[in-house]
Structure formats: C-alpha cells, structure tokens
Amino acid sequence: MVCMRSGAFNVLDKPIRFINIEFDGVCTILFSYLLLGEPQIGMRVVPVFKRANPTYTILDLSWVPAGTTAEALPEGYYF
C-alpha cells in the first residue's frame, strides 16, 4: 500500500510504501515500510537499520529490495 498523506504525527517521508513481511516457518506477518523502490507482491527484501540519529523505535527498521547495494542506501542507513 502506498500512502501519499498521513496523520499529523507521522515522521516518515511521503509517499510511505507500507509492506507486509512474511518469514518462512513463522505464522506472524510484520507490517513495515519499504525504504527504496516500489513494492511488488512476492518481492524479496532485506532489512536496513537507521543508525544515524536513531529513534530507538520500530521506525529504525525498514526494508529495501534484495540486491540493493550499500552505496544506494540513504545516508544514515546500514545493512
């Protein structure tokens, strides 16, 4: 789901690309957001972490398409 507008207290850049992450063998789905690229059903993603000025919340975890290079990550984000 791509969200072009959000609530008053949102701190994420818009548009926000919300995604559901499924893990093999786990019956829980993680709701998160895609930092780079456009979401697609079945897309393989890898986690990245905001280490520069972290908020120490779930917002410090986001996802990028598998195969993304470290150089392509925004400043402050790391594998």
C-alpha positions in Angstrom: 0.0 0.0 0.0 1.4 3.4 -0.9 0.2 6.3 1.3 0.5 9.8 -0.1 -0.8 11.5 3.1 -0.7 10.6 6.7 -1.6 11.7 10.2 -0.2 14.8 12.0 2.4 13.0 14.0 3.9 10.9 11.2 7.7 11.2 10.9 8.2 9.1 7.7 8.9 10.8 4.4 6.0 10.6 1.9 4.9 8.7 0.0 5.1 5.8 2.5 5.3 2.4 0.9 3.8 0.0 3.5 4.7 -3.7 3.2 3.9 -6.9 4.9 6.9 -9.1 5.6 6.4 -12.9 5.7 9.0 -15.2 7.2 9.2 -18.8 6.2 8.1 -21.1 9.1 6.7 -18.2 11.1 2.9 -17.5 11.4 3.3 -13.8 12.1 3.4 -11.1 9.4 5.5 -7.9 10.1 3.9 -4.7 9.0 6.7 -2.2 8.0 7.8 0.1 5.2 9.9 -0.1 2.0 12.7 2.5 2.1 13.7 2.3 -1.6 11.9 1.1 -4.7 8.3 0.3 -5.4 6.6 -2.6 -3.6 5.5 -5.7 -5.6 3.8 -8.9 -4.4 6.4 -11.6 -3.8 9.3 -9.1 -3.8 12.3 -10.3 -1.8 13.5 -7.7 0.7 16.3 -7.3 3.2 16.3 -5.2 6.4 18.2 -2.0 6.9 18.7 -0.1 10.1 18.8 3.7 10.8 21.9 4.1 12.8 22.5 7.8 12.4 20.2 9.7 14.9 18.1 6.6 15.7 14.7 7.0 17.3 15.1 3.6 19.2 11.6 2.6 17.9 10.4 0.2 15.2 10.8 3.1 12.7 14.6 2.5 12.8 13.9 -0.8 10.9 13.0 -0.6 7.2 13.4 -2.8 4.1 15.0 -2.5 0.7 14.7 -4.8 -2.3 17.1 -7.7 -2.2 20.3 -6.9 -4.2 20.3 -3.2 -3.1 23.9 -2.1 -2.6 25.2 -0.2 0.5 26.0 2.7 -1.8 22.4 3.0 -2.8 21.1 3.4 0.8 20.2 6.9 2.1 22.7 8.5 4.4 22.5 7.0 8.0 21.0 3.6 6.9 23.1 0.4 7.0 22.6 -3.3 6.5 
